[in-house]
Amino acid sequence: MIQKKICMLGGFAVGKTSLVRRFVTNVFSDQYHTTIGVTVEKKTVAIKDHEVMLMLWDLYGEDEFQKVRDSYLRGSSAYIVVMDGTRRGTLDTALALQQTAARTLGSVPFVSIINKADLQTEWEIDEGAIEQLRARGWTVLFGSAKLGQGVEELFRNITTQIMHGSPLPTERL
C-alpha cells in the first residue's frame, strides 16, 4: 500500500480539524478545540487501481502569535490550504502559508478549500478574490465540514493529483 503525507494548513479556527474529522470518521462537532502542535489521522482511499493510505497532518492554526514550522511540512506529498469563507483575513493567512509550503516543499500538489459553505450568505471572501486565486493557478474548492459538503471531493482531488499529477475539475461558485 502507498502512504502519502498531506498537511492541512490554514489560519486559526478555519475548520481544518473539522474537515479531517468529517473525512475520517464522518462526524462533526460544534465544540471547538484548539489543535496544539499537530494531530495525525489516517484513512485509506482507492484511486483507480491504487489504495493510498493518507497520513493527514492537521497542523495548528497560524495567527499573529504562532507560525507553522517548516519541520512539520517536510516529507509531505501534498498540502491543503483551508480558508473560512466568513472571515476575509483567513485568505491573507492562506496566501502566506502557501508561499511557506512552496518554499519548503517545492512543487508538490496542493488544493485550497473555502470552508463554511453552509454560511455562504455571510461570506467575506468574494468571487473577485476567488478568481485571483485561480489566476495564481490555485484549485479552489468549496465545502462545509458541518454538512459534509465537498469533503470527500477535497481529499479525492488531492489524492488524484498526488497519484496522477493533475487536479479534478472544480465547480464554480
C-alpha positions in Angstrom: 0.0 0.0 0.0 1.2 3.5 -0.8 1.4 6.0 2.1 1.2 9.8 1.4 1.6 12.6 3.9 -0.8 15.6 3.4 -0.6 18.7 5.6 -3.7 20.7 6.5 -2.8 24.4 6.5 -4.8 27.5 7.4 -5.5 30.2 10.0 -6.9 29.8 13.4 -10.4 28.2 13.5 -10.9 27.8 9.7 -12.1 24.2 10.1 -9.0 22.1 9.4 -9.7 19.7 12.2 -13.4 19.6 11.3 -12.7 18.7 7.7 -10.3 15.9 8.7 -12.7 14.6 11.3 -15.6 14.6 8.8 -13.5 12.8 6.2 -12.0 10.2 8.6 -15.0 9.4 10.9 -17.9 11.3 9.2 -18.5 13.2 12.4 -18.9 16.9 13.0 -18.8 18.6 16.4 -19.8 22.2 17.1 -17.4 22.2 20.1 -14.2 24.0 19.2 -10.9 22.6 20.4 -7.6 24.3 19.5 -5.1 22.0 17.9 -1.9 22.0 19.8 1.1 21.3 17.6 -0.1 18.6 15.1 -2.6 15.8 15.1 -2.2 12.9 12.7 -5.1 10.9 11.3 -5.1 8.1 8.7 -7.6 7.0 6.1 -7.2 4.7 3.1 -8.7 5.8 -0.2 -8.9 4.0 -3.5 -7.9 5.9 -6.6 -8.4 3.9 -9.8 -6.4 0.7 -9.1 -4.4 2.1 -6.2 -5.1 2.0 -2.5 -3.5 5.0 -0.8 -3.1 5.5 2.9 -3.4 9.2 3.6 -1.5 10.4 6.6 -3.3 13.7 7.4 -1.2 16.1 9.4 -3.7 18.6 11.0 -1.4 21.5 11.9 -2.3 24.1 14.5 -3.8 27.3 13.0 -1.4 30.1 12.2 -2.1 33.5 13.6 -0.1 36.6 14.7 1.3 34.7 17.7 2.5 31.4 16.1 3.8 30.4 12.7 3.8 27.0 11.1 7.1 25.2 11.5 8.9 24.2 8.3 9.8 20.9 10.0 6.1 19.9 10.1 5.8 20.3 6.4 8.9 18.3 5.4 8.1 15.0 3.7 4.7 16.0 2.6 3.4 14.7 -0.8 0.8 17.5 -0.9 -1.0 20.0 1.2 -4.4 21.5 1.6 -4.9 25.2 2.3 -8.1 25.9 4.2 -9.9 29.3 4.4 -13.0 30.3 6.3 -15.4 32.0 3.9 -16.9 34.1 6.6 -13.5 35.7 7.5 -11.6 37.6 4.8 -8.4 37.6 6.9 -8.1 33.9 6.5 -7.4 34.5 2.8 -4.3 36.5 3.6 -3.1 33.8 6.0 -3.7 31.2 3.3 -1.6 33.1 0.8 1.3 33.4 3.2 1.0 29.7 4.2 1.0 28.6 0.6 4.2 30.6 0.0 5.8 29.0 3.0 4.8 25.5 1.9 6.0 26.1 -1.7 9.4 27.4 -0.4 9.7 24.4 1.9 8.3 21.6 -0.3 8.9 22.8 -3.8 6.4 21.9 -6.5 4.1 19.4 -4.8 0.4 19.4 -5.4 -2.0 21.4 -3.3 -5.6 22.4 -3.3 -7.5 25.0 -1.4 -10.9 24.9 0.1 -13.1 27.7 1.3 -14.9 26.1 4.3 -18.3 27.0 5.8 -20.3 26.9 2.6 -23.3 26.4 4.8 -22.9 30.1 5.8 -22.3 31.4 2.2 -24.7 34.3 2.7 -22.2 35.6 5.4 -19.0 35.1 3.3 -16.5 37.9 3.2 -14.4 36.1 0.5 -16.0 37.2 -2.7 -15.9 36.0 -6.3 -13.2 38.5 -7.2 -10.8 37.1 -4.6 -11.6 33.6 -5.7 -10.8 34.5 -9.3 -7.5 36.0 -8.2 -6.6 32.7 -6.5 -7.5 30.8 -9.7 -5.4 33.2 -11.7 -2.4 32.2 -9.5 -3.0 28.6 -10.5 -4.9 27.5 -7.3 -7.5 24.8 -7.4 -10.3 26.4 -5.3 -13.0 24.1 -3.8 -16.0 24.9 -1.6 -17.2 22.9 1.3 -18.8 22.6 4.6 -17.3 20.3 7.3 -20.6 20.8 9.2 -22.8 19.4 6.4 -20.1 17.1 4.8 -20.4 19.1 1.6 -17.3 18.9 -0.6 -15.2 17.0 2.0 -14.9 13.7 0.1 -14.2 15.6 -3.1 -11.5 17.6 -1.4 -9.5 14.5 -0.4 -10.1 12.6 -3.6 -8.9 15.6 -5.6 -5.6 16.0 -3.7 -5.0 12.2 -3.8 -5.7 12.1 -7.5 -3.2 14.9 -8.0 -0.6 13.0 -6.0 -1.1 9.8 -8.0 -1.7 11.2 -11.4 -0.4 14.7 -11.5 -3.5 16.7 -12.4 -6.4 18.1 -10.5 -10.0 17.0 -10.9 -12.3 19.6 -12.5 -13.8 22.1 -9.9 -17.2 23.7 -9.6 -17.7 27.4 -9.8 -19.4 29.3 -7.0 
